[in-house]
Amino acid sequence: MECPVCESRLKHEKIEEVWVDICQEHGVWLDKGELDRIMESSKYRGQSEGLVRGLWSHTHSQF
Ligand SMILES: [Zn+2]
């Protein structure tokens, strides 16, 4: 998959059993519902909440 903005190749990474596509320039691209699955993971509640917020702020959900 390529970044819809800059068309560079996205990095495919697994976060909490959910595969996400990451552009170094434009952040994380998630399918609708994928962020919910990450958020629902207990590991990302509490101590890693900041990470999820960070992800969310860079997330584009137009897919
Ligand atoms: Zn990009």
N, CA, C, O and the ligand as a Tripos MOL2 file, in Angstrom:
@<TRIPOS>MOLECULE
protein
  253   251    64     0     0
PROTEIN
NO_CHARGES

@<TRIPOS>ATOM
      1 N           0.8430   -1.1990    0.0000 N.3       1 MET1
      2 CA          0.0000    0.0000    0.0000 C.3       1 MET1
      3 C           0.8780    1.2480    0.0000 C.2       1 MET1
      4 O           1.9700    1.2520    0.5680 O.2       1 MET1
      5 N           0.4010    2.2760   -0.6250 N.am      2 GLU2
      6 CA          1.1450    3.5260   -0.6590 C.3       2 GLU2
      7 C           0.3990    4.6190    0.0840 C.2       2 GLU2
      8 O          -0.8260    4.5870    0.2010 O.2       2 GLU2
      9 N           1.1510    5.5810    0.5820 N.am      3 CYS3
     10 CA          0.5350    6.7060    1.2740 C.3       3 CYS3
     11 C          -0.3120    7.5030    0.2720 C.2       3 CYS3
     12 O           0.1820    7.9020   -0.7820 O.2       3 CYS3
     13 N          -1.5780    7.7320    0.6040 N.am      4 PRO4
     14 CA         -2.4530    8.4970   -0.2910 C.3       4 PRO4
     15 C          -2.0110    9.9400   -0.4760 C.2       4 PRO4
     16 O          -2.4090   10.6030   -1.4340 O.2       4 PRO4
     17 N          -1.1870   10.4220    0.4480 N.am      5 VAL5
     18 CA         -0.7590   11.8090    0.3670 C.3       5 VAL5
     19 C           0.5160   11.9540   -0.4660 C.2       5 VAL5
     20 O           0.5510   12.7070   -1.4380 O.2       5 VAL5
     21 N           1.5650   11.2180   -0.0690 N.am      6 CYS6
     22 CA          2.8510   11.4170   -0.7260 C.3       6 CYS6
     23 C           3.2250   10.2550   -1.6450 C.2       6 CYS6
     24 O           4.2350   10.3140   -2.3470 O.2       6 CYS6
     25 N           2.4020    9.1890   -1.6380 N.am      7 GLU7
     26 CA          2.5970    8.0420   -2.5180 C.3       7 GLU7
     27 C           3.8760    7.2630   -2.2510 C.2       7 GLU7
     28 O           4.3130    6.4620   -3.0770 O.2       7 GLU7
     29 N           4.4650    7.5030   -1.0970 N.am      8 SER8
     30 CA          5.6040    6.6580   -0.7300 C.3       8 SER8
     31 C           5.0910    5.3580   -0.1160 C.2       8 SER8
     32 O           3.9630    5.2860    0.3730 O.2       8 SER8
     33 N           5.9320    4.3450   -0.1510 N.am      9 ARG9
     34 CA          5.5270    3.0410    0.3370 C.3       9 ARG9
     35 C           5.3200    3.0730    1.8460 C.2       9 ARG9
     36 O           6.1630    3.5920    2.5780 O.2       9 ARG9
     37 N           4.2020    2.5220    2.3160 N.am     10 LEU10
     38 CA          3.9200    2.5100    3.7430 C.3      10 LEU10
     39 C           4.5950    1.3220    4.4180 C.2      10 LEU10
     40 O           4.7130    0.2360    3.8490 O.2      10 LEU10
     41 N           5.0290    1.5630    5.6340 N.am     11 LYS11
     42 CA          5.6200    0.5080    6.4400 C.3      11 LYS11
     43 C           4.5110   -0.2450    7.1610 C.2      11 LYS11
     44 O           3.6610    0.3540    7.8200 O.2      11 LYS11
     45 N           4.5320   -1.5620    7.0250 N.am     12 HIS12
     46 CA          3.4870   -2.3960    7.6180 C.3      12 HIS12
     47 C           3.9590   -2.8740    8.9810 C.2      12 HIS12
     48 O           4.9560   -3.5880    9.0870 O.2      12 HIS12
     49 N           3.2420   -2.4790   10.0160 N.am     13 GLU13
     50 CA          3.6510   -2.8770   11.3580 C.3      13 GLU13
     51 C           2.4880   -3.4340   12.1470 C.2      13 GLU13
     52 O           1.3430   -3.0180   11.9740 O.2      13 GLU13
     53 N           2.7950   -4.3760   13.0110 N.am     14 LYS14
     54 CA          1.7660   -4.9940   13.8290 C.3      14 LYS14
     55 C           1.7350   -4.3560   15.2070 C.2      14 LYS14
     56 O           2.7360   -4.3430   15.9230 O.2      14 LYS14
     57 N           0.5800   -3.8310   15.5650 N.am     15 ILE15
     58 CA          0.4040   -3.2450   16.8870 C.3      15 ILE15
     59 C          -0.7610   -3.9470   17.5440 C.2      15 ILE15
     60 O          -1.9040   -3.8070   17.1080 O.2      15 ILE15
     61 N          -0.4740   -4.7130   18.6040 N.am     16 GLU16
     62 CA         -1.5520   -5.3880   19.3240 C.3      16 GLU16
     63 C          -2.4430   -6.2050   18.3950 C.2      16 GLU16
     64 O          -3.6620   -6.0360   18.4010 O.2      16 GLU16
     65 N          -1.8600   -7.0680   17.6160 N.am     17 GLU17
     66 CA         -2.6050   -7.9700   16.7450 C.3      17 GLU17
     67 C          -3.2920   -7.2600   15.5790 C.2      17 GLU17
     68 O          -4.0350   -7.8730   14.8130 O.2      17 GLU17
     69 N          -3.0330   -5.9730   15.4590 N.am     18 VAL18
     70 CA         -3.6320   -5.2260   14.3580 C.3      18 VAL18
     71 C          -2.5330   -4.6990   13.4460 C.2      18 VAL18
     72 O          -1.6230   -4.0040   13.8990 O.2      18 VAL18
     73 N          -2.6170   -5.0260   12.1810 N.am     19 TRP19
     74 CA         -1.6290   -4.5170   11.2310 C.3      19 TRP19
     75 C          -2.0000   -3.1080   10.7920 C.2      19 TRP19
     76 O          -3.1270   -2.8480   10.3710 O.2      19 TRP19
     77 N          -1.0370   -2.2100   10.8980 N.am     20 VAL20
     78 CA         -1.2820   -0.8340   10.4900 C.3      20 VAL20
     79 C          -0.2440   -0.4310    9.4490 C.2      20 VAL20
     80 O           0.8280   -1.0300    9.3710 O.2      20 VAL20
     81 N          -0.5560    0.5590    8.6700 N.am     21 ASP21
     82 CA          0.3680    1.0670    7.6690 C.3      21 ASP21
     83 C           0.8520    2.4390    8.1010 C.2      21 ASP21
     84 O           0.0610    3.3180    8.4420 O.2      21 ASP21
     85 N           2.1640    2.6060    8.0800 N.am     22 ILE22
     86 CA          2.7350    3.8330    8.6150 C.3      22 ILE22
     87 C           3.5570    4.5630    7.5520 C.2      22 ILE22
     88 O           4.4420    3.9770    6.9270 O.2      22 ILE22
     89 N           3.2580    5.8320    7.3570 N.am     23 CYS23
     90 CA          4.0770    6.6890    6.5270 C.3      23 CYS23
     91 C           4.9440    7.5260    7.4600 C.2      23 CYS23
     92 O           4.4480    8.1070    8.4260 O.2      23 CYS23
     93 N           6.2290    7.5840    7.1700 N.am     24 GLN24
     94 CA          7.1090    8.3400    8.0530 C.3      24 GLN24
     95 C           6.7770    9.8230    8.0260 C.2      24 GLN24
     96 O           7.0370   10.5350    8.9950 O.2      24 GLN24
     97 N           6.2150   10.2860    6.9430 N.am     25 GLU25
     98 CA          5.8710   11.6990    6.8290 C.3      25 GLU25
     99 C           4.4910   12.0020    7.4050 C.2      25 GLU25
    100 O           4.3000   13.0260    8.0620 O.2      25 GLU25
    101 N           3.5290   11.1130    7.1590 N.am     26 HIS26
    102 CA          2.1400   11.4520    7.4480 C.3      26 HIS26
    103 C           1.4830   10.6140    8.5300 C.2      26 HIS26
    104 O           0.2810   10.7350    8.7650 O.2      26 HIS26
    105 N           2.2650    9.7580    9.1960 N.am     27 GLY27
    106 CA          1.7140    9.0370   10.3230 C.3      27 GLY27
    107 C           1.0480    7.7360    9.9620 C.2      27 GLY27
    108 O           1.3720    7.1120    8.9510 O.2      27 GLY27
    109 N           0.1090    7.3290   10.8020 N.am     28 VAL28
    110 CA         -0.4740    6.0010   10.7170 C.3      28 VAL28
    111 C          -1.7550    6.0090    9.8960 C.2      28 VAL28
    112 O          -2.6190    6.8710   10.0640 O.2      28 VAL28
    113 N          -1.8540    5.0400    9.0160 N.am     29 TRP29
    114 CA         -3.0800    4.8570    8.2570 C.3      29 TRP29
    115 C          -3.7640    3.5950    8.7380 C.2      29 TRP29
    116 O          -3.1840    2.5090    8.7020 O.2      29 TRP29
    117 N          -4.9890    3.7400    9.1850 N.am     30 LEU30
    118 CA         -5.7190    2.6090    9.7420 C.3      30 LEU30
    119 C          -7.0170    2.3980    8.9920 C.2      30 LEU30
    120 O          -7.6660    3.3400    8.5370 O.2      30 LEU30
    121 N          -7.3760    1.1200    8.8790 N.am     31 ASP31
    122 CA         -8.7220    0.8440    8.4040 C.3      31 ASP31
    123 C          -9.6900    1.2500    9.5000 C.2      31 ASP31
    124 O          -9.3440    1.2720   10.6810 O.2      31 ASP31
    125 N         -10.9090    1.5700    9.0900 N.am     32 LYS32
    126 CA        -11.9120    1.9100   10.0870 C.3      32 LYS32
    127 C         -12.1080    0.7000   11.0030 C.2      32 LYS32
    128 O         -12.3190   -0.4150   10.5270 O.2      32 LYS32
    129 N         -12.0370    0.9240   12.3140 N.am     33 GLY33
    130 CA        -12.2120   -0.1660   13.2530 C.3      33 GLY33
    131 C         -10.8970   -0.6940   13.8060 C.2      33 GLY33
    132 O         -10.8690   -1.2850   14.8850 O.2      33 GLY33
    133 N          -9.8240   -0.4860   13.0820 N.am     34 GLU34
    134 CA         -8.5400   -0.9940   13.5610 C.3      34 GLU34
    135 C          -8.0780   -0.2550   14.8100 C.2      34 GLU34
    136 O          -7.5600   -0.8680   15.7430 O.2      34 GLU34
    137 N          -8.2620    1.0410   14.8280 N.am     35 LEU35
    138 CA         -7.8730    1.7950   16.0110 C.3      35 LEU35
    139 C          -8.6960    1.3440   17.2190 C.2      35 LEU35
    140 O          -8.1820    1.2440   18.3330 O.2      35 LEU35
    141 N          -9.9900    1.0720   16.9760 N.am     36 ASP36
    142 CA        -10.8400    0.5930   18.0640 C.3      36 ASP36
    143 C         -10.2790   -0.6920   18.6490 C.2      36 ASP36
    144 O         -10.2660   -0.8830   19.8650 O.2      36 ASP36
    145 N          -9.8130   -1.5720   17.7640 N.am     37 ARG37
    146 CA         -9.2660   -2.8380   18.2420 C.3      37 ARG37
    147 C          -8.0110   -2.6130   19.0630 C.2      37 ARG37
    148 O          -7.7820   -3.3030   20.0570 O.2      37 ARG37
    149 N          -7.2040   -1.6580   18.6550 N.am     38 ILE38
    150 CA         -5.9910   -1.3530   19.4200 C.3      38 ILE38
    151 C          -6.3700   -0.7590   20.7710 C.2      38 ILE38
    152 O          -5.8140   -1.1220   21.8070 O.2      38 ILE38
    153 N          -7.3230    0.1560   20.7370 N.am     39 MET39
    154 CA         -7.7560    0.8030   21.9720 C.3      39 MET39
    155 C          -8.3570   -0.2020   22.9430 C.2      39 MET39
    156 O          -8.2110   -0.0650   24.1580 O.2      39 MET39
    157 N          -9.0320   -1.2090   22.4070 N.am     40 GLU40
    158 CA         -9.6950   -2.1970   23.2660 C.3      40 GLU40
    159 C          -8.7030   -3.1180   23.9560 C.2      40 GLU40
    160 O          -9.0340   -3.7620   24.9510 O.2      40 GLU40
    161 N          -7.5180   -3.1780   23.4430 N.am     41 SER41
    162 CA         -6.5110   -4.0320   24.0560 C.3      41 SER41
    163 C          -6.1260   -3.5000   25.4290 C.2      41 SER41
    164 O          -5.8010   -2.3220   25.5830 O.2      41 SER41
    165 N          -6.1650   -4.3670   26.4050 N.am     42 SER42
    166 CA         -5.8820   -3.9340   27.7760 C.3      42 SER42
    167 C          -4.4750   -3.3680   27.9040 C.2      42 SER42
    168 O          -4.2150   -2.5090   28.7460 O.2      42 SER42
    169 N          -3.5770   -3.8540   27.0660 N.am     43 LYS43
    170 CA         -2.2020   -3.3950   27.1450 C.3      43 LYS43
    171 C          -2.0960   -1.9000   26.8500 C.2      43 LYS43
    172 O          -1.1940   -1.2150   27.3330 O.2      43 LYS43
    173 N          -3.0190   -1.4230   26.0620 N.am     44 TYR44
    174 CA         -2.9450   -0.0170   25.6780 C.3      44 TYR44
    175 C          -3.7980    0.8830   26.5520 C.2      44 TYR44
    176 O          -3.9180    2.0810   26.2960 O.2      44 TYR44
    177 N          -4.3960    0.2940   27.5930 N.am     45 ARG45
    178 CA         -5.1080    1.1160   28.5520 C.3      45 ARG45
    179 C          -4.1180    1.5470   29.6170 C.2      45 ARG45
    180 O          -3.1990    0.7980   29.9480 O.2      45 ARG45
    181 N          -4.2920    2.7390   30.1550 N.am     46 GLY46
    182 CA         -3.4340    3.1750   31.2480 C.3      46 GLY46
    183 C          -2.0470    3.5660   30.8020 C.2      46 GLY46
    184 O          -1.8360    4.6490   30.2550 O.2      46 GLY46
    185 N          -1.1050    2.6780   31.0380 N.am     47 GLN47
    186 CA          0.3020    3.0490   30.8640 C.3      47 GLN47
    187 C           0.6470    3.4840   29.4450 C.2      47 GLN47
    188 O           1.5260    4.3230   29.2510 O.2      47 GLN47
    189 N          -0.0250    2.9310   28.4710 N.am     48 SER48
    190 CA          0.3280    3.2620   27.0940 C.3      48 SER48
    191 C          -0.6980    4.1860   26.4320 C.2      48 SER48
    192 O          -0.7270    4.3460   25.2120 O.2      48 SER48
    193 N          -1.5140    4.7700   27.2560 N.am     49 GLU49
    194 CA         -2.5620    5.6320   26.7180 C.3      49 GLU49
    195 C          -1.9930    6.7550   25.8600 C.2      49 GLU49
    196 O          -2.5690    7.1410   24.8430 O.2      49 GLU49
    197 N          -0.8500    7.2630   26.2960 N.am     50 GLY50
    198 CA         -0.2180    8.3340   25.5380 C.3      50 GLY50
    199 C           0.1390    7.9020   24.1340 C.2      50 GLY50
    200 O           0.0440    8.6800   23.1850 O.2      50 GLY50
    201 N           0.5550    6.6430   24.0140 N.am     51 LEU51
    202 CA          0.9050    6.1290   22.6970 C.3      51 LEU51
    203 C          -0.3220    6.0890   21.7920 C.2      51 LEU51
    204 O          -0.2600    6.4520   20.6170 O.2      51 LEU51
    205 N          -1.4260    5.6430   22.3600 N.am     52 VAL52
    206 CA         -2.6450    5.5730   21.5700 C.3      52 VAL52
    207 C          -3.0880    6.9690   21.1480 C.2      52 VAL52
    208 O          -3.5100    7.1870   20.0120 O.2      52 VAL52
    209 N          -2.9850    7.9030   22.0820 N.am     53 ARG53
    210 CA         -3.3240    9.2860   21.7300 C.3      53 ARG53
    211 C          -2.4200    9.7850   20.6140 C.2      53 ARG53
    212 O          -2.8620   10.4650   19.6880 O.2      53 ARG53
    213 N          -1.1390    9.4300   20.7230 N.am     54 GLY54
    214 CA         -0.2000    9.8120   19.6770 C.3      54 GLY54
    215 C          -0.5820    9.2150   18.3510 C.2      54 GLY54
    216 O          -0.5520    9.8890   17.3220 O.2      54 GLY54
    217 N          -0.9450    7.9410   18.3740 N.am     55 LEU55
    218 CA         -1.3660    7.2810   17.1490 C.3      55 LEU55
    219 C          -2.5810    7.9870   16.5660 C.2      55 LEU55
    220 O          -2.6410    8.2910   15.3750 O.2      55 LEU55
    221 N          -3.5290    8.2350   17.4270 N.am     56 TRP56
    222 CA         -4.7860    8.8220   16.9770 C.3      56 TRP56
    223 C          -4.5600   10.1830   16.3140 C.2      56 TRP56
    224 O          -5.1840   10.5200   15.3080 O.2      56 TRP56
    225 N          -3.6450   10.9540   16.9150 N.am     57 SER57
    226 CA         -3.4190   12.3040   16.3890 C.3      57 SER57
    227 C          -2.7870   12.2600   14.9980 C.2      57 SER57
    228 O          -2.8430   13.2320   14.2460 O.2      57 SER57
    229 N          -2.1840   11.1130   14.6710 N.am     58 HIS58
    230 CA         -1.5490   10.9930   13.3620 C.3      58 HIS58
    231 C          -2.3170   10.0580   12.4470 C.2      58 HIS58
    232 O          -1.8410    9.6620   11.3830 O.2      58 HIS58
    233 N          -3.5190    9.7150   12.8910 N.am     59 THR59
    234 CA         -4.2870    8.7240   12.1370 C.3      59 THR59
    235 C          -5.2030    9.3770   11.1130 C.2      59 THR59
    236 O          -5.8670   10.3780   11.3780 O.2      59 THR59
    237 N          -5.2090    8.7820    9.9610 N.am     60 HIS60
    238 CA         -6.1290    9.2080    8.9290 C.3      60 HIS60
    239 C          -7.0380    8.0220    8.6630 C.2      60 HIS60
    240 O          -6.5550    6.9180    8.4130 O.2      60 HIS60
    241 N          -8.3210    8.2290    8.7110 N.am     61 SER61
    242 CA         -9.2210    7.0830    8.6260 C.3      61 SER61
    243 C         -10.1180    7.1720    7.3990 C.2      61 SER61
    244 O         -11.2870    6.7880    7.4340 O.2      61 SER61
    245 N          -9.5540    7.6800    6.3310 N.am     62 GLN62
    246 CA        -10.3990    7.8370    5.1580 C.3      62 GLN62
    247 C         -10.5110    6.5670    4.3220 C.2      62 GLN62
    248 O         -11.2830    6.4990    3.3660 O.2      62 GLN62
    249 N          -9.7070    5.5400    4.7110 N.am     63 PHE63
    250 CA         -9.8190    4.2700    3.9880 C.3      63 PHE63
    251 C         -11.1570    3.6120    4.2930 C.2      63 PHE63
    252 O         -11.4440    2.5300    3.7800 O.2      63 PHE63
    253 ZN          2.8590   10.1250    3.2370 Zn       64 ZN64
@<TRIPOS>BOND
     1     1     2 1
     2     2     3 1
     3     3     4 2
     4     3     5 am
     5     5     6 1
     6     6     7 1
     7     7     8 2
     8     7     9 am
     9     9    10 1
    10    10    11 1
    11    11    12 2
    12    11    13 am
    13    13    14 1
    14    14    15 1
    15    15    16 2
    16    15    17 am
    17    17    18 1
    18    18    19 1
    19    19    20 2
    20    19    21 am
    21    21    22 1
    22    22    23 1
    23    23    24 2
    24    23    25 am
    25    25    26 1
    26    26    27 1
    27    27    28 2
    28    27    29 am
    29    29    30 1
    30    30    31 1
    31    31    32 2
    32    31    33 am
    33    33    34 1
    34    34    35 1
    35    35    36 2
    36    35    37 am
    37    37    38 1
    38    38    39 1
    39    39    40 2
    40    39    41 am
    41    41    42 1
    42    42    43 1
    43    43    44 2
    44    43    45 am
    45    45    46 1
    46    46    47 1
    47    47    48 2
    48    47    49 am
    49    49    50 1
    50    50    51 1
    51    51    52 2
    52    51    53 am
    53    53    54 1
    54    54    55 1
    55    55    56 2
    56    55    57 am
    57    57    58 1
    58    58    59 1
    59    59    60 2
    60    59    61 am
    61    61    62 1
    62    62    63 1
    63    63    64 2
    64    63    65 am
    65    65    66 1
    66    66    67 1
    67    67    68 2
    68    67    69 am
    69    69    70 1
    70    70    71 1
    71    71    72 2
    72    71    73 am
    73    73    74 1
    74    74    75 1
    75    75    76 2
    76    75    77 am
    77    77    78 1
    78    78    79 1
    79    79    80 2
    80    79    81 am
    81    81    82 1
    82    82    83 1
    83    83    84 2
    84    83    85 am
    85    85    86 1
    86    86    87 1
    87    87    88 2
    88    87    89 am
    89    89    90 1
    90    90    91 1
    91    91    92 2
    92    91    93 am
    93    93    94 1
    94    94    95 1
    95    95    96 2
    96    95    97 am
    97    97    98 1
    98    98    99 1
    99    99   100 2
   100    99   101 am
   101   101   102 1
   102   102   103 1
   103   103   104 2
   104   103   105 am
   105   105   106 1
   106   106   107 1
   107   107   108 2
   108   107   109 am
   109   109   110 1
   110   110   111 1
   111   111   112 2
   112   111   113 am
   113   113   114 1
   114   114   115 1
   115   115   116 2
   116   115   117 am
   117   117   118 1
   118   118   119 1
   119   119   120 2
   120   119   121 am
   121   121   122 1
   122   122   123 1
   123   123   124 2
   124   123   125 am
   125   125   126 1
   126   126   127 1
   127   127   128 2
   128   127   129 am
   129   129   130 1
   130   130   131 1
   131   131   132 2
   132   131   133 am
   133   133   134 1
   134   134   135 1
   135   135   136 2
   136   135   137 am
   137   137   138 1
   138   138   139 1
   139   139   140 2
   140   139   141 am
   141   141   142 1
   142   142   143 1
   143   143   144 2
   144   143   145 am
   145   145   146 1
   146   146   147 1
   147   147   148 2
   148   147   149 am
   149   149   150 1
   150   150   151 1
   151   151   152 2
   152   151   153 am
   153   153   154 1
   154   154   155 1
   155   155   156 2
   156   155   157 am
   157   157   158 1
   158   158   159 1
   159   159   160 2
   160   159   161 am
   161   161   162 1
   162   162   163 1
   163   163   164 2
   164   163   165 am
   165   165   166 1
   166   166   167 1
   167   167   168 2
   168   167   169 am
   169   169   170 1
   170   170   171 1
   171   171   172 2
   172   171   173 am
   173   173   174 1
   174   174   175 1
   175   175   176 2
   176   175   177 am
   177   177   178 1
   178   178   179 1
   179   179   180 2
   180   179   181 am
   181   181   182 1
   182   182   183 1
   183   183   184 2
   184   183   185 am
   185   185   186 1
   186   186   187 1
   187   187   188 2
   188   187   189 am
   189   189   190 1
   190   190   191 1
   191   191   192 2
   192   191   193 am
   193   193   194 1
   194   194   195 1
   195   195   196 2
   196   195   197 am
   197   197   198 1
   198   198   199 1
   199   199   200 2
   200   199   201 am
   201   201   202 1
   202   202   203 1
   203   203   204 2
   204   203   205 am
   205   205   206 1
   206   206   207 1
   207   207   208 2
   208   207   209 am
   209   209   210 1
   210   210   211 1
   211   211   212 2
   212   211   213 am
   213   213   214 1
   214   214   215 1
   215   215   216 2
   216   215   217 am
   217   217   218 1
   218   218   219 1
   219   219   220 2
   220   219   221 am
   221   221   222 1
   222   222   223 1
   223   223   224 2
   224   223   225 am
   225   225   226 1
   226   226   227 1
   227   227   228 2
   228   227   229 am
   229   229   230 1
   230   230   231 1
   231   231   232 2
   232   231   233 am
   233   233   234 1
   234   234   235 1
   235   235   236 2
   236   235   237 am
   237   237   238 1
   238   238   239 1
   239   239   240 2
   240   239   241 am
   241   241   242 1
   242   242   243 1
   243   243   244 2
   244   243   245 am
   245   245   246 1
   246   246   247 1
   247   247   248 2
   248   247   249 am
   249   249   250 1
   250   250   251 1
   251   251   252 2
@<TRIPOS>SUBSTRUCTURE
     1 MET1         2 RESIDUE 1 A MET
     2 GLU2         6 RESIDUE 1 A GLU
     3 CYS3        10 RESIDUE 1 A CYS
     4 PRO4        14 RESIDUE 1 A PRO
     5 VAL5        18 RESIDUE 1 A VAL
     6 CYS6        22 RESIDUE 1 A CYS
     7 GLU7        26 RESIDUE 1 A GLU
     8 SER8        30 RESIDUE 1 A SER
     9 ARG9        34 RESIDUE 1 A ARG
    10 LEU10       38 RESIDUE 1 A LEU
    11 LYS11       42 RESIDUE 1 A LYS
    12 HIS12       46 RESIDUE 1 A HIS
    13 GLU13       50 RESIDUE 1 A GLU
    14 LYS14       54 RESIDUE 1 A LYS
    15 ILE15       58 RESIDUE 1 A ILE
    16 GLU16       62 RESIDUE 1 A GLU
    17 GLU17       66 RESIDUE 1 A GLU
    18 VAL18       70 RESIDUE 1 A VAL
    19 TRP19       74 RESIDUE 1 A TRP
    20 VAL20       78 RESIDUE 1 A VAL
    21 ASP21       82 RESIDUE 1 A ASP
    22 ILE22       86 RESIDUE 1 A ILE
    23 CYS23       90 RESIDUE 1 A CYS
    24 GLN24       94 RESIDUE 1 A GLN
    25 GLU25       98 RESIDUE 1 A GLU
    26 HIS26      102 RESIDUE 1 A HIS
    27 GLY27      106 RESIDUE 1 A GLY
    28 VAL28      110 RESIDUE 1 A VAL
    29 TRP29      114 RESIDUE 1 A TRP
    30 LEU30      118 RESIDUE 1 A LEU
    31 ASP31      122 RESIDUE 1 A ASP
    32 LYS32      126 RESIDUE 1 A LYS
    33 GLY33      130 RESIDUE 1 A GLY
    34 GLU34      134 RESIDUE 1 A GLU
    35 LEU35      138 RESIDUE 1 A LEU
    36 ASP36      142 RESIDUE 1 A ASP
    37 ARG37      146 RESIDUE 1 A ARG
    38 ILE38      150 RESIDUE 1 A ILE
    39 MET39      154 RESIDUE 1 A MET
    40 GLU40      158 RESIDUE 1 A GLU
    41 SER41      162 RESIDUE 1 A SER
    42 SER42      166 RESIDUE 1 A SER
    43 LYS43      170 RESIDUE 1 A LYS
    44 TYR44      174 RESIDUE 1 A TYR
    45 ARG45      178 RESIDUE 1 A ARG
    46 GLY46      182 RESIDUE 1 A GLY
    47 GLN47      186 RESIDUE 1 A GLN
    48 SER48      190 RESIDUE 1 A SER
    49 GLU49      194 RESIDUE 1 A GLU
    50 GLY50      198 RESIDUE 1 A GLY
    51 LEU51      202 RESIDUE 1 A LEU
    52 VAL52      206 RESIDUE 1 A VAL
    53 ARG53      210 RESIDUE 1 A ARG
    54 GLY54      214 RESIDUE 1 A GLY
    55 LEU55      218 RESIDUE 1 A LEU
    56 TRP56      222 RESIDUE 1 A TRP
    57 SER57      226 RESIDUE 1 A SER
    58 HIS58      230 RESIDUE 1 A HIS
    59 THR59      234 RESIDUE 1 A THR
    60 HIS60      238 RESIDUE 1 A HIS
    61 SER61      242 RESIDUE 1 A SER
    62 GLN62      246 RESIDUE 1 A GLN
    63 PHE63      250 RESIDUE 1 A PHE
    64 ZN64       253 GROUP 0 **** ****
